[in-house]
Amino acid sequence: MDFALTDKQNMLIAQVKELCENEIHPYFTSHKTNNREFDLWPIRLLGELNLVCPTIPQEYGGLGLDIFTTALVIEEIAACWPGLAAVIDTNLHAVQPLLLAGTHEQKEKFLPLLTGPNAGLASFALTETSGGSDINAMQTYVEKVNKCFVVNGSKEYVLNAPLANFITLFATTNQEKKKSSLRCFIIPRDTKGIKIEKYYNIAALDYAQLAKLVFDEACLENESIIKEDELYSGYLLLSQTFDIGRVLVGATSVGIAKAAYEIAKDYANERVQFRRPIKKHQAVAHDLVDMATKIQMARLMTWQACWLIDQGEDYTIASAMAKYSASQIAQEVTLKASDILASRAYERGTFIEQLSRDARVLSTIEGTNNIQKNIIASLLL
């Protein structure tokens, strides 16, 4: 494995970092957001670099970035503002089933909607009240009626739902055999019978919008379904989508940890106690060493998983390990950073306070960390 960055990668990351530091981060720190307000301006800035969904192939208007390069971009965006990284991660998650198993016609219809300066957003609808990780508890049901698929049910905590151009939906077609009958549908957001029942106001990922979607006799065209073939059943398609999505959560975790570490390091250099900067005190210095070392561990595990994906190797266990370890490290690093900043870390509205809340949610999304342990154990033991 060679993780030396190419000139193109270095140039792209420098562009993203400059954009984040000079425009996006100052915007977020001066504008308070909530779950009913969504300013597209940060999305438009990323759209100028075609980074709203960078894995989309060039033939459909995207950059066609590999997963490793995409993870580099996500790390920088997450270090700037994690909620924005969550919005981009959701786009990447929503298009993955299309990239893996969609037809040319489906890709041609939906992928260009997320590219270029005016790129839109997409949603990924899976979690329900009765079942998140438990697919067999899924209640959203799709029935073939004449020339369309009729959907009934609801999905919770759907990121990007209020502004999505399309929704990637996983639902069952057999209420007795839910796992084996799982299917994926790509649905225009304005499809009749789909409505938002409520907005969620969560204590993390400011800027990202989450909503509950209700499907009431929603009629989907035959072209909406991503059909099974010899490579992909609905469940396998979902599993591989998650396997790839987990490395992006790993990259988001690294970005959050990196931002917290930089804040703590700068403060330790400026804060004077007993006539010297606190970074000169061994206890603080050792904490900073632990933080820097763990961040590099998380980054390398994430990069290894990305490399395996891009090489077409088996990456399931690597992606689960990357997500599990990186999200844990993000929580540990933000906690240590808060200890170094002391009372200043708990002032509402400060970036370090925001990072601490954002780090906490990472152990839940893309499959809880206990689920990651189950996956790892099933492949190791």
C-alpha positions in Angstrom: 0.0 0.0 0.0 1.3 3.4 -1.0 -0.4 6.4 0.6 1.8 9.0 -1.0 -0.6 11.6 -2.4 -0.4 12.6 -6.1 0.1 16.1 -7.3 -3.6 16.2 -8.3 -4.7 15.0 -4.8 -2.5 17.5 -3.1 -3.9 20.3 -5.2 -7.5 19.3 -4.6 -7.0 19.0 -0.8 -5.3 22.4 -0.8 -8.3 23.9 -2.6 -10.8 22.3 -0.3 -8.8 23.4 2.8 -8.6 27.0 1.6 -12.3 27.1 0.8 -13.2 25.7 4.2 -10.9 27.9 6.2 -11.5 31.2 4.4 -15.2 31.0 3.6 -17.2 28.0 4.9 -16.0 27.8 8.5 -16.4 31.6 9.1 -19.9 31.4 7.6 -21.0 28.6 10.0 -19.5 30.2 13.1 -21.4 33.5 12.4 -24.7 32.0 11.2 -26.9 29.9 13.6 -28.9 27.2 11.8 -31.8 25.0 12.8 -33.7 22.1 11.4 -36.1 24.3 9.4 -33.6 26.7 7.8 -31.2 25.5 5.2 -29.0 27.9 3.3 -27.6 26.3 0.1 -24.7 28.7 -0.1 -22.1 26.3 1.4 -23.3 23.6 -1.0 -23.0 26.0 -3.9 -19.4 26.7 -2.9 -18.6 23.0 -2.9 -20.5 22.7 -6.2 -18.1 25.2 -7.8 -15.4 22.4 -7.3 -18.0 19.7 -8.2 -17.6 18.2 -4.7 -21.3 17.8 -3.7 -21.0 14.2 -4.8 -17.5 13.6 -6.1 -17.7 9.8 -6.7 -20.1 10.3 -9.6 -18.3 9.3 -12.9 -17.3 11.9 -15.3 -19.6 10.6 -18.0 -22.5 11.7 -15.8 -21.0 15.1 -15.0 -19.1 14.2 -11.8 -15.4 14.1 -10.9 -15.2 10.4 -10.8 -13.0 10.4 -7.6 -12.0 7.1 -6.1 -12.9 6.4 -2.5 -9.5 7.2 -1.1 -9.5 10.7 -2.6 -13.1 11.2 -1.5 -12.1 10.4 2.0 -9.4 13.0 1.9 -12.0 15.6 0.9 -14.5 14.5 3.6 -11.8 14.8 6.3 -11.2 18.4 5.4 -14.9 19.3 5.2 -15.5 17.6 8.6 -12.7 19.5 10.2 -14.4 22.7 8.9 -18.0 21.8 9.9 -19.2 18.2 10.6 -22.8 18.9 9.7 -21.8 19.9 6.1 -19.7 16.7 5.9 -22.8 14.7 6.9 -24.8 16.3 4.1 -22.1 15.3 1.6 -21.8 11.8 3.1 -25.5 11.3 2.6 -25.3 12.2 -1.0 -22.4 9.7 -1.5 -24.4 7.1 0.4 -27.6 7.6 -1.7 -25.8 7.2 -5.0 -23.8 4.1 -4.1 -26.6 1.6 -5.0 -26.9 3.3 -8.4 -23.2 3.2 -8.9 -23.1 -0.5 -8.0 -26.1 -1.9 -9.7 -28.1 0.8 -11.5 -28.8 0.8 -15.2 -27.3 3.4 -17.6 -30.8 5.0 -17.9 -31.2 5.3 -14.1 -27.7 6.8 -13.8 -28.3 9.2 -16.6 -31.6 10.3 -15.0 -30.5 10.8 -11.4 -26.7 11.2 -11.1 -26.4 14.6 -13.0 -28.8 16.1 -10.4 -25.9 16.0 -7.9 -23.1 17.5 -10.1 -21.8 20.9 -11.1 -22.3 24.4 -9.6 -26.1 23.9 -9.1 -25.8 20.4 -7.6 -28.7 19.2 -5.5 -29.0 16.7 -2.6 -30.2 13.2 -2.2 -31.5 11.1 0.7 -31.1 7.6 2.0 -34.2 6.1 3.6 -33.7 2.9 5.7 -34.2 3.4 9.5 -37.7 2.8 11.0 -39.2 3.0 14.4 -39.3 -0.7 14.7 -36.0 -1.5 13.0 -32.7 0.2 12.4 -30.1 -2.5 12.3 -32.7 -5.3 12.4 -33.8 -5.6 8.7 -36.3 -8.3 9.7 -38.3 -5.8 11.7 -38.8 -3.5 8.7 -42.4 -2.4 8.2 -42.2 -0.3 5.0 -43.8 -2.5 2.3 -43.8 -2.3 -1.5 -46.5 -4.1 -3.5 -46.7 -4.5 -7.2 -50.0 -3.2 -8.5 -50.6 -3.1 -12.2 -47.8 -1.0 -13.7 -46.4 0.5 -10.6 -45.0 -0.3 -7.1 -47.1 1.0 -4.3 -45.2 1.9 -1.1 -46.7 2.3 2.4 -44.7 2.9 5.6 -42.4 5.5 7.1 -38.7 6.1 7.5 -37.1 8.0 10.4 -34.0 10.3 10.7 -33.7 10.7 6.9 -30.8 13.1 6.2 -31.4 15.7 3.5 -35.0 14.7 3.1 -36.6 18.3 3.0 -34.4 19.3 0.0 -33.6 16.1 -1.7 -33.9 15.7 -5.5 -34.4 12.0 -5.0 -34.6 9.4 -2.3 -32.8 6.0 -2.2 -35.3 3.8 -0.5 -34.9 0.3 0.9 -38.2 -1.6 1.5 -39.5 -5.2 1.6 -41.7 -6.8 -1.0 -42.7 -9.8 1.3 -43.8 -9.2 4.8 -43.0 -12.8 5.8 -39.5 -12.9 4.3 -38.3 -9.4 4.8 -34.5 -9.8 4.5 -34.6 -11.9 1.4 -37.2 -9.7 -0.3 -35.4 -6.4 0.4 -35.3 -4.1 -2.6 -33.9 -0.8 -3.5 -35.8 2.0 -5.2 -34.6 5.4 -6.6 -37.5 7.8 -6.2 -38.0 11.5 -7.3 -38.7 13.5 -4.1 -41.9 15.0 -5.6 -43.5 11.6 -6.1 -47.2 11.8 -5.0 -47.8 10.1 -1.7 -44.5 11.1 0.0 -44.6 13.7 2.7 -42.6 14.9 5.6 -44.4 14.2 8.9 -41.9 15.8 11.3 -38.5 17.5 11.5 -35.9 16.3 14.0 -34.0 18.8 16.1 -30.9 16.8 17.2 -28.1 18.0 19.4 -25.4 17.3 16.8 -24.5 17.8 13.1 -25.8 21.4 12.9 -26.8 22.3 9.4 -27.8 18.8 8.4 -31.5 18.4 8.1 -33.3 15.2 9.3 -36.9 14.4 8.8 -39.4 11.6 9.1 -40.8 10.5 5.7 -44.2 8.9 5.3 -45.1 6.9 2.2 -48.9 6.7 1.8 -49.9 4.7 -1.3 -46.9 6.3 -3.1 -46.9 4.9 -6.7 -43.4 4.3 -8.1 -42.7 3.6 -11.7 -41.2 0.3 -12.7 -38.0 2.2 -13.7 -37.6 3.1 -10.0 -36.4 -0.3 -8.8 -32.8 -1.4 -9.0 -33.3 -4.9 -10.2 -31.5 -7.9 -8.8 -28.9 -9.7 -10.9 -26.3 -12.5 -10.4 -24.1 -10.1 -8.3 -26.6 -8.1 -6.2 -29.6 -9.1 -4.2 -31.3 -6.2 -2.3 -29.7 -7.2 0.9 -26.2 -7.6 -0.6 -26.6 -4.2 -2.3 -27.4 -2.6 1.1 -24.5 -4.4 2.8 -22.0 -3.2 0.2 -23.4 0.3 0.3 -22.9 0.4 4.1 -19.4 -1.1 3.8 -18.4 1.8 1.6 -20.3 4.4 3.6 -18.5 3.3 6.8 -15.1 4.5 5.6 -16.6 7.9 4.9 -17.8 8.0 8.6 -14.2 7.1 9.4 -12.9 10.0 7.4 -15.5 12.3 9.1 -14.4 11.1 12.5 -10.7 11.8 11.6 -11.7 15.3 10.5 -13.6 16.0 13.8 -10.7 14.7 15.9 -8.2 16.7 13.9 -10.1 19.9 14.4 -10.4 19.3 18.2 -6.7 18.5 18.4 -5.7 21.7 16.6 -7.9 23.8 18.9 -6.4 22.1 22.0 -2.9 22.5 20.7 -3.3 26.2 20.0 -4.9 26.8 23.4 -2.1 24.9 25.1 0.5 27.1 23.4 -1.3 30.3 24.5 -2.5 29.5 28.0 0.1 30.3 30.6 0.0 28.7 34.1 2.9 28.8 36.6 4.8 31.2 34.3 4.9 28.9 31.2 2.5 27.7 28.5 0.6 24.7 29.6 2.0 22.6 26.7 5.2 22.7 28.7 3.6 20.8 31.5 4.1 17.0 31.0 0.5 16.0 31.7 -0.8 18.3 28.9 2.0 17.4 26.5 1.3 13.7 27.0 -2.4 14.3 26.3 -1.6 16.0 23.0 0.8 13.2 22.1 -2.0 10.6 22.7 -4.4 12.7 20.6 -2.0 13.1 17.7 -1.1 9.4 17.8 -4.7 8.1 17.9 -5.7 10.5 15.0 -3.0 9.0 12.9 -4.1 5.5 13.8 -7.7 6.3 12.8 -6.5 8.0 9.6 -4.3 5.0 8.5 -7.1 2.5 9.2 -9.5 4.6 7.2 -7.0 4.9 4.3 -6.3 1.2 4.3 -10.0 0.4 4.0 -10.3 3.0 1.2 -7.3 1.4 -0.6 -8.9 -2.1 -0.4 -12.2 -0.7 -1.9 -10.4 1.0 -4.7 -8.3 -2.1 -5.5 -11.4 -4.3 -5.6 -10.2 -6.4 -2.6 -12.3 -7.7 0.3 -13.0 -4.6 2.4 -15.9 -5.5 4.7 -13.8 -6.1 7.9 -11.5 -3.2 7.2 -14.4 -0.7 6.7 -16.1 -1.9 9.9 -12.8 -1.6 11.9 -12.2 1.9 10.4 -15.6 3.1 11.3 -15.5 1.6 14.8 -12.0 2.7 15.7 -12.2 6.2 14.2 -15.5 7.1 15.8 -14.2 5.9 19.2 -11.1 8.0 18.7 -13.0 11.1 17.7 -14.9 10.8 21.1 -11.7 10.3 23.0 -9.9 13.2 21.3 -12.7 15.7 21.7 -13.0 14.7 25.4 -9.2 15.2 26.0 -9.4 18.5 24.1 -12.3 19.6 26.4 -10.2 18.7 29.4 -7.3 20.9 28.2 -9.6 23.8 27.5 -11.4 23.3 30.8 -14.5 25.5 31.3 -14.0 27.2 27.9 -14.9 23.9 26.2 -18.5 24.0 27.6 -19.5 27.4 26.4 -22.5 27.0 24.1 -21.8 28.1 20.5 -18.0 27.4 20.6 -16.6 25.1 18.0 -15.1 22.7 20.5 -18.5 22.3 22.2 -20.0 21.5 18.8 -17.3 19.0 17.9 -17.9 17.1 21.2 -21.6 16.7 20.4 -20.8 15.7 16.8 -18.2 13.1 17.8 -20.7 11.5 20.0 -23.2 10.7 17.3 -20.6 8.9 15.1 -20.9 5.7 17.1 -24.6 5.5 16.0 -24.7 6.3 12.3 -23.9 3.8 9.5 -24.6 1.0 11.9 -23.9 1.3 15.6 -20.5 0.4 16.9 -21.9 -2.7 18.5 -23.1 -3.8 15.1 -19.5 -3.2 13.8 -18.2 -5.4 16.5 -20.7 -8.1 15.5 -19.5 -7.8 11.8 -15.9 -8.0 12.8 -16.4 -10.9 15.2 -18.3 -12.9 12.5 -15.4 -12.5 10.1 -12.6 -13.1 12.7 -13.9 -15.8 15.0 
